[in-house]
Amino acid sequence: MPLWLDLLRTPMAAPETPALRRMRRTWQGLCLSVALVVAFFTQIHTAIGRGAPCFVAALLVGACLYTWLYVRRKNAADSAFLERAGEPG
């Protein structure tokens, strides 16, 4: 079977629930916040002072933990959807 035909047969992800949509948007906001903090660290350090590295570290840890939580819940929703659809998950 050609690769493109095999990819067409690949099951789609589960429909996004309102809770997962909120989680995804929160996660995107965290990622954007990390990018902005990295881009403007000098200005943030000037404004906050010695607390800036702690703020950045807390933001990074929060983003990493939230990423883990979101990926775990998204994978669980996708697996449950595939099971209901009769696909091997």
Backbone hydrogen bonds, N-H to C=O, Kabsch-Sander energy under -0.5 kcal/mol:
donor,donor_aa,acceptor,acceptor_aa,energy
6,D,2,P,-2.1
7,L,3,L,-2.6
8,L,4,W,-1.5
9,R,5,L,-1.3
10,T,7,L,-0.8
21,R,17,T,-2.6
22,R,18,P,-2.2
23,M,19,A,-2.3
24,R,20,L,-2.9
25,R,21,R,-2.5
26,T,22,R,-2.4
27,W,23,M,-2.7
28,Q,24,R,-2.6
29,G,25,R,-2.2
30,L,26,T,-2.4
31,C,27,W,-2.5
32,L,28,Q,-2.5
33,S,29,G,-2.5
34,V,30,L,-2.4
35,A,31,C,-2.2
36,L,32,L,-2.6
37,V,33,S,-2.6
38,V,34,V,-2.3
39,A,35,A,-2.4
40,F,36,L,-2.4
41,F,38,V,-0.9
44,I,40,F,-2.3
45,H,41,F,-3.2
46,T,42,T,-2.2
47,A,43,Q,-2.1
48,I,44,I,-3.1
49,G,44,I,-0.5
49,G,45,H,-1.9
51,G,48,I,-0.5
52,A,49,G,-1.7
55,F,51,G,-2.2
56,V,52,A,-2.7
57,A,53,P,-2.6
58,A,54,C,-2.5
59,L,55,F,-2.2
60,L,56,V,-2.6
61,V,57,A,-2.6
62,G,58,A,-2.5
63,A,59,L,-2.4
64,C,60,L,-2.4
65,L,61,V,-2.6
66,Y,62,G,-2.5
67,T,63,A,-2.2
68,W,64,C,-2.1
69,L,65,L,-2.3
70,Y,66,Y,-2.9
71,V,67,T,-2.7
72,R,68,W,-2.1
73,R,69,L,-2.4
74,K,70,Y,-2.8
75,N,71,V,-2.5
76,A,72,R,-2.0
77,A,73,R,-2.3
78,D,74,K,-2.5
79,S,75,N,-2.6
80,A,76,A,-2.4
81,F,77,A,-2.2
82,L,78,D,-2.4
83,E,79,S,-2.3
84,R,80,A,-2.2
85,A,81,F,-1.7
86,G,82,L,-0.6
86,G,83,E,-0.9
87,E,82,L,-2.6
